[in-house]
Amino acid sequence: MRGYSELELVIQRDSTDALFASARHRVTSGDNITPFVRLDLDPQAPGLFSGNPAESGPILSKAIFTPTELRDAFVAASTYSANNGLHLRVRLRLDPAAASLHGIPWETMTHPNDSHMPLLRNTKCVFSRYLFTREFRLPMLRPKQEIQAVLAIANPRELSEGFEPVDVENQERIAKASLLRLKARTLTGEGAATLEKIMQGLRDGADILYLVCHGSFGPKGAALWLEDDSGKATIVTGEDFVARIASLDRPPSLIVLCSCESAGTGNGRNPMGAIGPMLASAGVPAVLAMQGKLSFDTAQKFMPIFFGELSEHGEVDRAASTARLEVMDRTDWWLPVLFTRLDSARIWYPPGFGSSDDGADPWQAIISNLGTASCTPILGPGMCDPYFGTRRELAVQWGEMYRYPMSGKDTEDLPQVAQYLAVTRQPASPRQEFYKHVYKRLLDRFPEHVPAELTELSPADLQDRLSEVVSAVGISVRAADSEGTDPHTVLARYRLPVYVTTDPSDLLVDALREQGAKHPRVRLLRWNDASAACDQAYVDNTPVDAPAKPTRDFPVVVKLFGDLSAPRSLVMTEDQFFDYLTMAAAAKDAVPPAVRSRLSDSGLLFIGFQADAWDFRVLFRSLLQLEGRDLRSDYAHFSVQIDPNSILDPGSARRYIEQYLQAKAKLRLYWGDVATFVAELKTRADGA
């Protein structure tokens, strides 16, 4: 991985509209931060929007580097980079209150020592516009695997006067040359590039959107000219477009917005550039937009290099800088502008296990433990995200709905937000809201899988029948899974004696029945009266022919944090997690003896957890306190973490988590989401 020295330039606007800037140089020994100093810059200066970088560049350089504090910070960062063999990563961070400053062509800035040399001509300098605030939706990274793209080129009939027809043939040629290594869905031709078809492609899992269309400014701001089903022009406001992208469960990793023509340069006020920061703020990790109308000659050289670089290392600012250097001889080299939300600037992360001292292949141990029934899977919330949604999404939703007063990462911590809800409303509120949330999500996401008789349940009915709804949807979804990659199905095929899950539904129980288990038995950890009563009911219904110990035909599914059939058994708030941990540590009969023995004498496989989440930390600590835990040294143990989407610095977080897990219980960490891990498990097991 290439090393970087990072310099962040922060620009803010005060109540009098004056501009102030600060520089922050990030080094391992600590950050060097300058005080804010006033900038002598007129954001409306005509020279900034002449379309001539030789004119706008010196104006910007003079404004930024005239203050001694900022100039010295740049020199220090450049010197540090050179002395340590690092590249300089420059980020421009504009305060949300100064968002209008995104219309300025910052990419044309010149070097402080040479007003004729663009700053970005330096081969060891990468640049991006960095949007960051803890109030924004965090970006959704994807694992590096088979990345898919949607290519949409809109050339509608009945365009407004002043627009020339889009040269679809040439634009498609450029785009396909750029996306050569990717699987792409192409939306070209009359009535193809509609908003709904674009959104459908993204809902189907596309990682990249490459959109070519005309843009304009109107009463409602920036707008895109797309097509309707008949091929006629339809105007989609930037606000509406961004809202649709933001509504996706997983927005694309990269959106490329192109407004191109056969010749000429832009004027620095292109609608594509205005929509870029809006998309980044809405959760898109990276947006490449145009500040003007990029020529065909520049586009056909820039885009293939950009995507070629991106496929190699995933660092979007580095890819843009490399491509920009290749078109520096052209007058419109400065038009592509990159907005990013990521500290590492990577739009994907490499899934898999980290390196180990012994060099052993962890997959051999996993497949061996599963095949010999010497493995106990411990399944986290990520297993059920397709049905329930992520915990952080629910936390944000509740926080916005009920005006949760905290900020930052606390707004995405479900136990904290649930605790607030329980205190400010009533103790039953979190579980009542949870039942309504899950039901609504199932109806919205799986309308064809919900039985008709279960589509209009009252809030009162939900307490008794939500488990039935979840099971019906799960059974239908798994039946439609022709490739057999459903995570519950893949794990149930091994017919292990014990499964442990944080899922309060019967998704896993149903999957075990489908895979031939004679009678899966459910047990609960008895952390309160409701969970104890529910667990006793399961014990009372145990078949008379069931053996004392769990077997392949009579496996035990331990529901750690409650059961949907007993709402009061759910563990949701901070207080409930504390009570749970106390009971798990103090009461020997909280976990069935056969299950305790299994957890102490088998290889543990955690799947679908986030290591910094309450459920994982509480579970992990309670497992470490079990009697006989020394027996676990006979087996290799693995933890499959959800992708680092709730972590601001995935690289540092991964190092910390790996060290923590290794120190506590010698767990090997797989960095990736449930679907990625299960797909690789199935592939490796089938080939074994």
N, C-alpha and C positions, 0 to 999 in steps of 0.2 A: 504494500500500500504506500502510495506517495505521501511524504511528510509535508506538512504545511505550517507556516507561521501565519497567524490570522490577525488582520487589522479590520476592525469594525468602525465605520464612520456613521455616527448617529446625528441626524439633523432634526431639530424640533422648531416649532413655531410658537411664539408666546402670544399673550392676549392682544398685543399691539401689532401682530402679524410680522414682527421681526424674527429673523432666522438665527438660530444658535446651533453650534455643532460641537461634538466631543469625539475623541478617538479612543478606542480601546484595543490595546495590543495584548493578545492572549499568548502567554508563555507558560511553560510547565511550573515555573517558580511562583506564578501568580500573575494577575492581570494588571497591566499598566494603563490607567485611565486618566485622561486629561480632564480638566474642568471645561464646562461649556463656555465657548467664546462666540461672540457675535460675528455673523458672516455679512460681508458687504456684497450682497447678491440681489438683484432685481429679478424675481421669477418671471416677469413679463418682458424682460429685455428682448428687443427684436432680434438681436444677434443669436439668441439661443434657439430660435426657430427658423433660421434661414435655410436649414437643410444642408448647410456647409459645415462639416466638422472642424475645418480649419478656423472657422469663426467662433463656433460655440465652445470648442475645447479650451482655448486659452481663457475665455471668460470664466468657465467653471473652475479651471485650475487656479486662477488668480484668487477666486473667492474662497476656495477650500484651503489653499496652502499659503496664503498671505499671513494668517494668524500664526505666530511663531509656535504655539503649542501644537497645532495640527501638523505643521510642516515637520517639526522635530519628531513627532510620533511616527510619521511616515518614513522619515530617514532611519529612525531607530528600528522600525519593523523590517525595512529593506535590508539594513545592515545585518540584523540578526538572522534573517533568512539566508543571506549570502554566506555568512560565517558558519552556519550550521547545515549548509547543503539542502535547504528547504525551499519550497515554492511559497510565494506570498499570496495568500487568499484575502482579497479585499471584498468586504461586504458593505453595501450602502444600506443603512437602515433608516427609513423615513418614518417619523412618528405618525400614527393614524390620523392625528389632527392636521397633519401636513400632507395628506394623501395627494393633493393636487400637484405636488412637486414631482410626482411620477411622470408628468408630461414633459419634464426637462430631459434632454438627451445626455444623461450623465456618462454614458459610455464613451462620449467624445473627449472626456477630460484628458488633458495633456500632462506630461511629466513635470513636476515642479522645477526641475533643472533645465528643461528644454521645452519651450512653449510650442515647438513645431513637431514634437514627437508624441503621439498618442500614448497614454499610460498603458493601454492594453496591447501595444506592440511588443511589449516585453514577453518573451516566451515563458518566463517563470512567474507570471502574474495572472491569476484568475479573478474574475469579477462577477458579482451578482447583486441583485437588489434583494435584500433579506427582510422578510416580513415576520415579525415575531411579537406576540404578546400572549400572556398566559390566558387571556380571555378568549382567544381564538380557538377554533376547533383544531385539535392536533392533527397533523398529517397522518395518512394511512399508508405505511410502507408495505411493499409486497416482496415476497421471496424471489430470488433470481431463479426462475424456472422458465417454462414456455410462455414468454410474454406475448400478449396479443394486442393488436391495435385496431382502431376504427379509423378508416380514411374516408373523409367526407368532403366532397367538392361541390359547392352549390353554384349553379349557373342558371338561376330562375328566369322564366319569361316575365315580361312586363316590369323590368327593372326601372328604377327612377332615372330621370334624365341626368346625364353626367357620369353614369356608370357605363363602362364598356363591358361586353360579354366576357366572362371568364374563359380563358383558353384551357378547357378541361383536359384536352389531350396532353398538352405540355405540362400542366400542373400534375396530372396523374403520373406522367413519366418521371418527374422529379420525385414525387412522393414515394412511388414504388421503388425507385432506386435507393431512396433513403431507408425504407422499411424492408429492404431486401431480406434481412435475416429474421424477420418477424412474420408471424401469421397474422394477416390483416383482412378485415372485412371491409370491402370497398363499397361506398355509397356514392356512385356517380350515375349520371343519366337522369332523364326527366323524372321528377318526383321522388328521387332517391335520397337526397340530402335534406330530409325533414328533421325537425327537432325530435319528434317521437322516435324515428328510426335511429337517430344518433344515440338517444337515451337508451333504447333497447340494446344497442350494441354494448354500451357501457354497463348496463345491468347484467349482461351476459358474461361479464368478467374481463372486459378489455382493460388493459393497463395504460394504454396510450391513445389519446385522441389527436388526430392530425386533421385540422379543419381549415379548408380554404374557402373563403367567401368574401363578399364585399362587406364593409362596415361603414357606419355613418354616425353622426351625432344628431340627436333630436331633442325635443322638449324633455324627454325622460332620460337623457344622457346617451351613452354609447349604445349602439344597436348592431345586430347582425342581420344580413339579408340571406335568409335560407329559402327553402322551397316548401310548398304544400304538396299534397299527394298528387296533384295534377301538374306540378312543375311550375306553378306560378310563384311569384315572389311573395314572401311573407316576412314581416319584420319581427324579430325577436329582440326585445330589449336586453341589454347586458345584465340588468338586474334579474330578469326572468330566467335568463340562461344560467346565471350563477346559482340562482335558487334551485333550479332543477339538478344541477351538478351536486350541490350541497345536500340534496335530499337522498342521494345514493348512499347505501350502506358503506360502500367502499368507493370513493371517488377515484378516478384514474391517477396513476402515479405522475403522469406528464401530459400536459395539454399543449399542443403547438397550434398557434393561431396565425394563419398566413393571410396577408392581403397583398397580392402581387400583381404586377403588370409587366408588359413587355419591355419597358424602359423607364428611366427616370428615378428620382429619389423622393423620399418623403419630406414632409414638413414638420415632423416631430409631434404631430397632434393626431395620430391615427387611433381610431376607436379600438383597434386590437390591443394597443398598448394600455388603454384605459381599463379594459376588461381584465387584463392580466393580473394586476394586484387584487382585484375583487375575487378572482378564482383562487388565488393563493390564500387569501384570508378565509375563504370558505372551506379550506381543508385540502386543496390540491397541492401535493408536495412541491411540484415544479411546473412553471408555465413559461414557455418561450413564445413571446409575442413580437410583433413588429411595430416600430415607432413610425414607420412610413411604408411606402409601397416598394417592396423588395423586387429588384429586377430578376428576370428569369435566369440570366447568366450567373448572378450571385447566388440565387436560391439553389440552382442545380449543382453548385460547387459546395455551398455551405451545408446544406441539409444532409447529404450522404456522409460527409465527414463527421458532422455532429452525431448522427445516429450510430455510425461505425465506432466512434470513440465510446459512446454511451454503452454499447453492447459489450465493450471490453472491460470497463471498470465501474460503470454506473454513476460516476460523479458528474452531475449535470453541468456544474459551472466549469469544470475542466474540459468537458466535451465542447461547450460553447466557446470557450477561449481558444481551443485548438482550431475549431472551424473558423473562428473569426480571423485568426492569423493567416489562414489560407486565402482570405478574400480582402486582405488589407490593401491590395492594389486597386480596389474598386471604390467608387465614390460613396456607395451605400453600405460599406462594411459595418457601420455602427448601428444599423437599423434593428438587428435582432437584439431583444432585451430579455434578460432572464430574471424571473421572480422565483425565489425559492424559500421554503419554510424549514429547511433542515440544517442542523449544525454541520453534519458531515457532507452535505450536498449530494448524498447518494439517494437515488430514487428507488433502489431495491437493496436488500441485504442478502448476503450469502447464507442460505440455510445449511444446517448440518451440525455435526459435533465439532467442538474445538479440539485442538491438538492435545495429545497426552504424552507423558514422559515415556511410557512403554511402547508407544506406537501401535498398540493393539486396535483392531477394528471393532468398535463398539457394536456394530450391527450383528456380528457373529454371536456375541453374548446375548443380545436381545432375542434373536431368532431361536437360539438354543434354549433360553429360559422359557420362551413361549411354547416351543415345541415339546418340551419335557414337563410342561405344567408347573414349572418352578418360578413362575412370575406372577406377581399380583399387580394388576393395573390399578392406578389411583387416578380417577378421571375428574378433571376440573371443569370450570364453567365454559371453557372454550369448546368443549364437545357439543354443547347445546346452543352455541351462538346462532346458528341458522334458525332455530326455533324461538329462542328467548330474546335474541339480540345481545349485544355485549353489556357487561355490567357498567362500563363507563358511559355508554350511550344512555342507559336508564338513569344513571346518576345525573348526567347533564340535563336530561329531560325533566326530571323531578326538580332539580335545582332552579331551572328557569320557570317552571310552573308554580313553584311554591316559594320563590324568591329566597333561595338559600344565600345567606349573607357572606359566606366565606369566598375566597378567590383562589386563583392558581390551581394547582393539581388537586386541592381539596374538593373542588367542584366535580371531580370525576371519581371520587372515592365513594362507592355506593354505601358502605356501612356508615360513613359519616353523614351523608345526605339522608339516609334512612333514619339515623338517630335524630337528626333535626326534625324530620317529619313526625316521628313518634312523639317528640317533646312538644312541638308547636301545635300539633293537631290532636292525635290520640294514639296510644300505643298500637292499636290495630291498623292504623293508616298505612304503614309500609307494606304489609302483606295484602291489604285490600287493593292498593294501587298496583302491586306486583301482579296480582291475578288479572286485573283489568288490562294491564300492559301486555301480558303474554297472550291473552285472548285476542286483543285487537291486532297484535302482530301476526298471529296465526291466520286470522281472517284476511288481513291485507296481503300477506306474503304467500299463503297457500290456499287461496280461495277454492281451487279445484280439488283440494284434498280434505277439506272439512265436510263431514257428512251434513246433509241438508237439515237434519233434525237438531244439529248442534250449532247452527249459525245465528240463532237469536236468543241466546241464554241471557237471563237477567243477572244483575250483580249478585243476587242471592244464590242463584243456581251455580254460579262460577265456583263458589266455595266447595260444592259437592262434585262438580262435573268437569272442572278444568283438566284434571288428570286424564279423563276419558277423551277429551278433545285432543290433548297432546299425543296420546297413544294412537288415536285414529289417524292423525296427520303423519306421525312417524311411520306407521305401518304402510300407509299409502306411498309415502316418499321412498321408502326402502324398496317397495315392490316395483317402483318405476326406475330404480337404479340398475340399469342393465349392465353396467361395468363392475358392479359390486364394490365400489370404493367408499360407500357410506362408512364413517368411522365406527359406529356401533356394530355394524355388520362384520367388519374386518376383525374387530376384537372379539366379538361373540363367537366367531368361527373356531377360536382356540378352545372354547368350552373349559375355561379355567375354573378351579374350585371356588375362588373368591375374587370378586370385583368390588372395589370401593369407589364411590362416586359422590360428588357434591350435588348432583342433579336430583331434585325432589320428585321427578316424574318417573314413568316406567319405560322410557325409551330403551334403556339397556335391557331391562327384564323382557320386554317384548322381542328384542333382537335375539336374545338367548333362546327363547322359545322357537323362533323361526329357524334357528340353527340346530335344533334338535335336543336342546336341554329338556329333560322330562318335566322338572318342576323347579324353576328358579325360586329361591326363597329370599324374601326381603327382610333385612334387619336394620334397625336404627340405632345410632348412638344415643343413649338415654341422657340427654343433657338437661331436660326439664320434664315436668309431669306429662305434658302433651306427647312428647316424643316417647316417653316410657310407656304410655297407654297404647300408642300406635304400634310400638315394637311388640308389646305383649299380645296385641291382636294378631300380628303376623305369626308369633310363636304358637298361639292357640290354634291357628289354621294350618300348622305344619302337617303334611301327609303322614299317616301312621307308618308308611313304609320308608320314610326318609331316614337315611343314616345319620348318626350323631355328628360326624364330620362332613364338611362340604365335599362334594364329588362333582364329576363332569355332568352327571345327570341331575344332580341336586345341588347346583351351585348356590352360593350365597352372595347376594348383592347388598352391600352395606351402604345405606344412604346416610351420609355423615351429617348433613345440615338440614334434615327434616324431610317430610313427605307431603306432597300436594294434597293428599287425602286428609291431612291433619294440619290445617293452616297454622295453628299455634306452635307446631313443632319446628317451623322454619327459623333458621338463624339468619338474621338480616341486619340488625343494628349493631353498633359498636358494643353496647352493653350486653347484647346477646352473645357476641363473639367472646367477650370476657367471661361470661357465665359458662359458655361452652368449654373454653379452655380450662377453667377451674374444675369443672366436673370431669372432663376427660383425664385430667391429671390425678384427681383425688379418688374417683370411684373405680374400683377394679372391675366391677360388673357393668361399667358403661359400654364396654365393647365385649361381644360374646367371646368366651375363652378360645374357641376354635379359630376365630378370626384373629385374635391377638397372637396366637401361635403362628398363624400363617404370615402375618405382617412381620414377625420377627425372624422367620426362616424361609424367605423367598426373595427373589430379586424384585425390587420395587420399580415400577415404571409409571412416573407421573406424566400425565398427558393433559394439555389444555389449561395450564396454570400460568399466571403472571407472578413472578417471584416476589414482587413488591406488593402484592395484593393481600388483603386480610385473610382470605380463605386459605391461601397457600401458607402464609406465615403461621397461622393458628394450627393448621393441620400438621405442618412440618414439625413444629415444636411439640405437639402432642404425641407424634410418632416417636420422637427422640426419647420420650419419657417412658415408653413401654418397657415392661420387664422383658428380659431376654434379647434386648436390642443388639447385644454383642454378637448374636448369631448372624446378623446381617452382613458381617464381614466376609461370609462365605460366598457372597454373590455380588455381582456388579449391579449398580443401581443407576437409573437414568431419569432425567427430568426434561420433559418436552415443554418448553416455554412458548407462550404465544408470541407472535412477532412483536418487535419493540415499538409498537405504535403509540403507547402511552408513555414512552421514555424520550426525554428531550435529547439525550446524548447516548444513542444506542451502543456505540463503541465502548465508552467508559462503563456503561451499565452492564454490558456483557462481562467485562473483566471483573467487576465487583461481584456480580451474581455467581460467576464460576468460582471465584475465591471463597465466597460465603458457603456455597453448597459443598465444595471440596472440604472445607474446614469442618463442617458440621457432620456430614455423613458420607463423604466420598461419592457424591452424585456427579455423574457426567451430564453435561448440559447440551441438549439439542436446541439450536436456535431456529425456530420456525413455527408456523401455525399448525393446527391440528390436521388440516387437509394435506399440507405438504408432507408432514411426517407420516401420516397413514398411507399416502400414495407411495412413498418410498419404501415403507415397511412391506406393503403388498407386493411391490415389484421385486424387492430383494428376497422375500419369502418364497414367491412363486419361482424365482430362479435358483433357489438354494437346492 
